[in-house]
Amino acid sequence: MDYVLRTDALNKHYKHFKALNGLCMNVPKGAIYGFVGENGAGKTTLIRLICGLQEPTSGEYTLYGRKNADGDIAKSRRRMGAVVENPAIYLSMTAEDNLRQQCRILGLPSYDGLHDTLKLVGLDRTGKKKAKNFSLGMRQRLGIAIALVGDPDFLVLDEPANGLDPQGIIEIRELILKLNRERQITVLISSHILDELSKLATHYGFIGNGRMIKEISAGQLEAACRKCVRIEVSHMGMLSRVLDEMGIEYEIISDREADLFAKIHVTQLALALAEHGCEVISMREHDESLESYYINLVGGEGNE
């Protein structure tokens, strides 16, 4: 598998605080990689490092095959576009003038394609309207448009939906999907809005206390969060015995609850349990959300 970004035992320390603590992560080419963690977990620190805004304390990262210590790492960074924390826009300028200014910063020889970029993010009709008069969602889309100047094939977005209303979140989501599918842009998204990430990401990295807790693909996550039937009974020992006899896969959740991973014949199971003096208290369909998966993951990490 080809990787756009890989980190190896990456550390960033500020006096006595370890923002990154031996972080190892792998962002596959073509992925929408959801970088998940609570505030202060190290997400923005990692983004600032790979953008060249800060240097690691130790460890290394590889960007398009070049290590961060390589003299020509800037060539790899030219293939990146990023919105770090808040979009860096000139509020007194129009959307098009913001893009023109970015062209000058990057030393691009012409302004060709800027209208197409504005059209892509839905800002081609803003005319002479200054960015200070844009809605928060429009500013976020302008920030992404600025990041797209120079045609990067790796886009890094730090909390792109933060503070947006539901319509703004939908617009950002559709834009990210379009960039990934139509332009084959690899996207790294730092976010704590897990429900929204689940509609986008092809891969996930769960970070806590500056280190990677788990990396998992969307397919693997879906399997881990598969649908099941949660049953509550009066006697777990009898339930286990009956399920074993019936060849049904299950997982015990508590002394009264278990998850059953099979299509259940309710009447047949209830009768079998009744024969052993076990009462069915409740049964319901259940599937674990990304949020509950993350909470269980981080909870387990914190208790190790």
C-alpha positions in Angstrom: 0.0 0.0 0.0 1.2 3.5 -0.8 1.2 6.1 2.0 1.2 9.8 1.7 2.2 10.3 5.3 3.9 8.1 7.8 5.2 9.0 11.3 7.6 7.0 13.3 7.9 7.5 17.1 7.2 11.2 16.6 7.6 13.3 19.7 6.9 17.0 20.4 7.5 18.3 24.0 6.8 21.7 25.4 8.8 21.9 28.7 7.1 19.3 30.8 4.2 18.6 28.5 4.3 15.9 25.9 2.0 17.0 23.0 3.1 14.0 20.9 4.4 10.9 22.6 5.9 8.4 20.2 3.1 8.9 17.6 3.0 6.3 14.8 0.4 6.8 12.0 -0.1 5.8 8.4 -2.2 7.8 5.9 -2.8 5.7 2.8 -2.8 7.4 -0.6 -6.4 8.2 -1.7 -7.9 7.9 1.8 -10.1 10.2 3.8 -8.3 9.7 7.1 -10.3 10.7 10.2 -7.9 11.8 12.9 -9.9 11.4 16.1 -9.1 12.6 19.6 -10.3 14.9 22.3 -9.0 18.5 22.6 -5.4 18.4 23.7 -4.8 14.9 22.4 -2.2 16.1 19.9 -4.1 16.4 16.6 -3.2 20.1 15.8 0.4 19.6 17.0 0.8 16.8 14.4 -0.7 19.0 11.7 1.6 21.9 12.5 4.6 19.6 12.4 3.9 18.1 8.9 3.1 21.6 7.6 6.6 22.8 8.7 5.2 25.3 11.2 7.1 23.5 14.0 9.9 20.9 14.3 9.5 17.6 16.2 11.5 17.1 19.4 12.5 13.6 18.2 11.3 10.9 15.9 10.5 11.5 12.2 7.8 11.6 9.6 7.8 10.8 5.9 5.8 12.8 3.4 5.5 11.4 -0.1 8.6 9.4 0.6 10.8 12.2 1.9 11.8 12.3 5.6 11.3 15.6 7.5 15.1 16.0 7.9 15.7 15.7 4.1 16.8 19.0 2.5 14.2 18.8 -0.2 11.2 18.1 2.1 9.8 21.4 0.8 9.1 19.6 -2.5 6.7 17.2 -0.7 5.0 20.1 1.2 4.3 21.8 -2.1 1.9 18.9 -2.8 0.0 19.7 0.4 -2.8 22.2 1.1 -3.8 22.9 4.6 -6.3 24.7 6.8 -4.8 24.8 10.3 -7.1 25.8 13.1 -8.8 28.9 11.6 -8.8 29.6 7.8 -6.0 32.1 7.0 -8.0 34.6 4.9 -7.8 38.3 4.2 -11.1 39.7 5.5 -10.9 43.0 3.6 -10.4 41.1 0.2 -12.9 39.3 -2.0 -12.8 35.6 -2.5 -10.9 35.9 -5.8 -8.4 38.4 -4.4 -7.7 36.0 -1.6 -6.8 33.3 -4.1 -4.7 35.7 -6.2 -2.8 36.6 -3.1 -2.1 32.9 -2.4 -0.8 32.6 -5.9 1.6 35.4 -5.3 2.7 33.8 -2.0 3.4 30.5 -3.8 5.1 32.2 -6.7 2.7 30.8 -9.3 3.2 32.4 -12.7 -0.5 32.9 -13.5 -4.0 33.1 -12.1 -5.4 30.4 -14.4 -8.0 28.1 -12.8 -8.9 30.4 -9.9 -12.5 30.8 -11.1 -12.8 27.0 -11.4 -11.6 26.7 -7.8 -14.1 29.2 -6.6 -16.9 27.4 -8.5 -15.8 24.1 -7.0 -16.3 25.4 -3.4 -19.5 27.3 -4.4 -18.0 30.9 -4.1 -17.9 31.8 -7.8 -20.8 34.2 -7.5 -19.6 36.2 -4.5 -18.3 39.0 -6.8 -17.0 42.0 -4.9 -18.3 40.9 -1.6 -15.5 41.0 1.0 -14.7 38.0 3.1 -15.5 39.9 6.3 -19.2 39.7 5.2 -19.1 36.0 4.5 -20.9 33.5 6.7 -18.7 31.1 8.8 -19.4 28.3 6.3 -18.4 30.5 3.4 -15.2 31.5 5.1 -14.4 27.8 5.8 -15.0 27.0 2.1 -12.8 30.0 1.1 -10.1 28.6 3.4 -10.3 25.3 1.6 -10.2 27.1 -1.8 -7.0 28.9 -0.7 -5.5 25.5 0.3 -6.4 24.2 -3.2 -4.3 26.8 -5.0 -1.4 25.1 -6.6 -3.4 21.9 -7.2 -2.3 19.8 -4.1 -3.0 16.1 -3.9 -2.9 16.0 -0.1 -5.4 18.2 1.8 -5.1 18.6 5.6 -8.1 20.1 7.4 -8.1 20.9 11.1 -11.7 20.7 12.5 -13.3 21.9 9.2 -16.9 21.7 10.6 -16.2 23.4 13.9 -18.8 26.0 14.7 -20.8 25.4 11.5 -24.6 25.1 11.4 -26.1 21.8 10.0 -26.3 23.2 6.4 -22.7 24.4 6.6 -21.5 20.9 7.8 -23.3 19.3 4.9 -21.7 21.6 2.4 -18.2 20.9 3.8 -18.8 17.2 3.8 -20.0 17.2 0.2 -17.0 19.3 -0.9 -14.5 16.9 0.8 -16.1 13.9 -0.8 -16.1 15.6 -4.2 -12.4 16.5 -3.9 -11.5 12.9 -2.9 -13.6 11.2 -5.5 -13.3 13.5 -8.5 -9.7 14.8 -8.0 -8.3 11.8 -6.1 -7.1 14.1 -3.3 -6.0 12.4 -0.1 -7.6 14.1 2.9 -6.5 14.2 6.5 -9.3 15.5 8.7 -8.8 16.3 12.4 -12.2 16.3 14.1 -14.1 15.5 17.2 -17.5 15.4 15.5 -17.6 11.7 15.2 -21.0 11.3 13.6 -19.9 13.5 10.8 -16.6 11.7 10.3 -18.5 8.4 10.0 -20.1 9.7 6.8 -16.7 10.6 5.3 -13.8 8.6 6.5 -12.3 5.6 4.8 -9.7 5.2 7.5 -9.4 6.3 11.2 -6.6 7.0 13.6 -7.6 7.3 17.3 -5.2 9.4 19.3 -5.0 9.9 23.0 -2.4 11.6 25.2 -0.2 12.2 22.2 0.0 8.6 21.0 -1.9 6.4 18.6 -4.4 4.2 20.3 -5.6 2.4 17.2 -5.6 2.7 13.4 -8.5 1.0 11.6 -10.2 1.1 8.1 -13.8 2.0 7.8 -14.5 -1.6 6.8 -12.8 -3.0 9.8 -14.6 -0.4 12.0 -18.0 -1.4 10.5 -17.3 -5.0 11.3 -16.3 -4.1 14.9 -19.5 -2.1 15.2 -21.7 -4.7 13.5 -25.4 -4.9 14.3 -26.5 -7.4 16.8 -29.4 -8.3 19.1 -28.9 -7.2 22.7 -30.7 -9.5 25.2 -31.3 -9.0 28.9 -32.0 -12.1 30.9 -32.5 -13.2 34.5 -29.7 -15.8 34.5 -26.6 -15.2 32.3 -25.2 -18.7 33.0 -28.3 -20.4 31.5 -28.2 -18.0 28.5 -24.6 -18.9 27.8 -25.4 -22.6 28.0 -28.4 -22.3 25.6 -26.5 -20.2 23.1 -23.6 -22.6 23.1 -26.1 -25.5 22.4 -27.7 -23.5 19.6 -24.3 -22.5 18.1 -25.0 -18.8 18.3 -22.1 -16.3 18.5 -22.4 -14.0 21.4 -20.6 -11.6 23.7 -21.4 -11.1 27.4 -21.8 -7.4 28.2 -22.8 -7.7 31.9 -24.2 -10.2 34.4 -27.6 -9.7 32.7 -26.9 -8.6 29.1 -25.3 -10.1 26.1 -25.0 -9.3 22.4 -26.1 -12.0 19.9 -24.5 -12.0 16.4 -26.9 -14.0 14.4 -30.5 -13.9 13.0 -32.5 -14.9 16.1 -35.7 -17.0 16.1 -37.2 -15.2 19.1 -39.8 -17.7 20.1 -37.4 -20.7 19.8 -34.8 -18.9 22.0 -37.3 -17.8 24.6 -38.8 -21.3 24.9 -35.3 -22.9 25.2 -34.4 -20.4 28.0 -37.7 -20.9 29.8 -37.0 -24.7 29.9 -33.9 -23.8 31.9 -35.7 -21.4 34.2 -34.2 -18.3 32.5 -36.5 -15.4 31.8 -36.1 -13.0 28.9 -36.5 -9.4 30.2 -35.8 -7.6 26.9 -34.5 -7.9 23.4 -33.6 -5.1 21.0 -31.5 -4.5 17.9 -28.2 -2.8 18.7 -25.3 -1.5 16.8 -22.3 0.4 18.2 -21.8 3.9 17.0 -18.4 5.4 16.2 -18.8 7.6 19.3 -19.4 4.6 21.6 -16.5 2.7 19.9 -14.2 5.6 20.6 -15.3 6.1 24.2 -14.8 2.4 24.8 -11.4 2.5 23.1 -10.2 5.6 25.0 -11.7 4.3 28.3 -9.8 1.0 27.9 -6.6 2.9 27.0 -7.0 5.0 30.1 -7.4 2.0 32.3 -4.3 0.2 31.1 
